[in-house]
Amino acid sequence: MPDLPTAQESGLDGYDVTTWTAFFLPKGAPQEIVAKLNEAAHAAMDAPAIKARMLEIGVAGIAPERRSPEYLAGYVADEIARWEGPIKSAGLQVD
């Protein structure tokens, strides 16, 4: 959509929103399962064919230091804190 102005061009200074994807397991999932899934996800993201395809479709990879379950837990907590106020003030809710 080349004629659509960016958020910045529309006057929304500091607007920074990205999409992300993660695997979530039930609370209390065995640590060895979490580690095995994390290891498999790392291997897939680091595979040359996957990296090339992601770049081809405009998807930036995630740095290895940001791929741990601990990092994800902190990131999710930060995102909840970041969006809770705007969502509640707008009166939005899940149906």
LOLO-478114 format. One record per residue (C-alpha): residue in one letter; x, y, z; residue number from 1. Coordinates in nm, 2 decimals. Layout:
BEGIN
(pt A (X Y Z) NUM)
...
//
This chain:
BEGIN
(pt M (0.00 0.00 0.00) 1)
(pt P (0.24 0.27 -0.12) 2)
(pt D (0.00 0.55 -0.08) 3)
(pt L (-0.09 0.47 0.29) 4)
(pt P (0.10 0.70 0.52) 5)
(pt T (0.31 0.54 0.80) 6)
(pt A (0.21 0.59 1.16) 7)
(pt Q (0.49 0.84 1.19) 8)
(pt E (0.37 1.03 0.88) 9)
(pt S (0.02 1.04 1.04) 10)
(pt G (0.15 1.21 1.35) 11)
(pt L (0.19 0.92 1.58) 12)
(pt D (0.54 0.98 1.71) 13)
(pt G (0.70 0.70 1.89) 14)
(pt Y (0.46 0.44 1.75) 15)
(pt D (0.65 0.11 1.76) 16)
(pt V (0.45 -0.21 1.70) 17)
(pt T (0.59 -0.54 1.58) 18)
(pt T (0.43 -0.88 1.54) 19)
(pt W (0.58 -1.18 1.70) 20)
(pt T (0.52 -1.55 1.73) 21)
(pt A (0.60 -1.79 2.02) 22)
(pt F (0.52 -2.14 2.14) 23)
(pt F (0.32 -2.16 2.46) 24)
(pt L (0.29 -2.47 2.67) 25)
(pt P (0.06 -2.54 2.96) 26)
(pt K (0.18 -2.41 3.29) 27)
(pt G (0.40 -2.66 3.47) 28)
(pt A (0.51 -2.83 3.14) 29)
(pt P (0.82 -3.04 3.22) 30)
(pt Q (1.14 -2.85 3.18) 31)
(pt E (1.29 -3.12 2.95) 32)
(pt I (1.00 -3.07 2.71) 33)
(pt V (1.04 -2.70 2.71) 34)
(pt A (1.42 -2.73 2.65) 35)
(pt K (1.36 -2.98 2.37) 36)
(pt L (1.11 -2.76 2.19) 37)
(pt N (1.33 -2.46 2.24) 38)
(pt E (1.63 -2.65 2.09) 39)
(pt A (1.42 -2.76 1.79) 40)
(pt A (1.29 -2.41 1.73) 41)
(pt H (1.65 -2.27 1.74) 42)
(pt A (1.77 -2.54 1.49) 43)
(pt A (1.48 -2.45 1.25) 44)
(pt M (1.54 -2.08 1.27) 45)
(pt D (1.91 -2.12 1.21) 46)
(pt A (1.87 -2.35 0.91) 47)
(pt P (2.00 -2.18 0.60) 48)
(pt A (1.69 -2.25 0.40) 49)
(pt I (1.46 -2.12 0.67) 50)
(pt K (1.67 -1.81 0.72) 51)
(pt A (1.67 -1.74 0.34) 52)
(pt R (1.29 -1.79 0.31) 53)
(pt M (1.22 -1.56 0.61) 54)
(pt L (1.44 -1.29 0.46) 55)
(pt E (1.27 -1.34 0.12) 56)
(pt I (0.93 -1.27 0.27) 57)
(pt G (1.05 -0.98 0.49) 58)
(pt V (1.06 -1.15 0.82) 59)
(pt A (1.35 -1.06 1.05) 60)
(pt G (1.49 -1.34 1.26) 61)
(pt I (1.53 -1.32 1.63) 62)
(pt A (1.87 -1.30 1.79) 63)
(pt P (1.97 -1.61 1.98) 64)
(pt E (1.98 -1.43 2.31) 65)
(pt R (1.61 -1.34 2.27) 66)
(pt R (1.49 -1.70 2.22) 67)
(pt S (1.49 -1.84 2.57) 68)
(pt P (1.18 -1.93 2.77) 69)
(pt E (1.29 -1.68 3.03) 70)
(pt Y (1.33 -1.40 2.78) 71)
(pt L (0.98 -1.48 2.64) 72)
(pt A (0.82 -1.47 2.99) 73)
(pt G (0.97 -1.12 3.05) 74)
(pt Y (0.87 -1.00 2.70) 75)
(pt V (0.51 -1.12 2.75) 76)
(pt A (0.49 -0.95 3.09) 77)
(pt D (0.62 -0.62 2.93) 78)
(pt E (0.38 -0.64 2.64) 79)
(pt I (0.08 -0.70 2.88) 80)
(pt A (0.19 -0.39 3.08) 81)
(pt R (0.24 -0.19 2.77) 82)
(pt W (-0.10 -0.26 2.61) 83)
(pt E (-0.32 -0.31 2.92) 84)
(pt G (-0.39 0.07 2.97) 85)
(pt P (-0.47 0.15 2.60) 86)
(pt I (-0.69 -0.16 2.57) 87)
(pt K (-0.89 -0.09 2.89) 88)
(pt S (-0.92 0.29 2.82) 89)
(pt A (-1.06 0.21 2.48) 90)
(pt G (-1.32 -0.03 2.64) 91)
(pt L (-1.20 -0.32 2.43) 92)
(pt Q (-1.27 -0.68 2.53) 93)
(pt V (-1.25 -1.03 2.40) 94)
(pt D (-1.59 -1.18 2.30) 95)
//
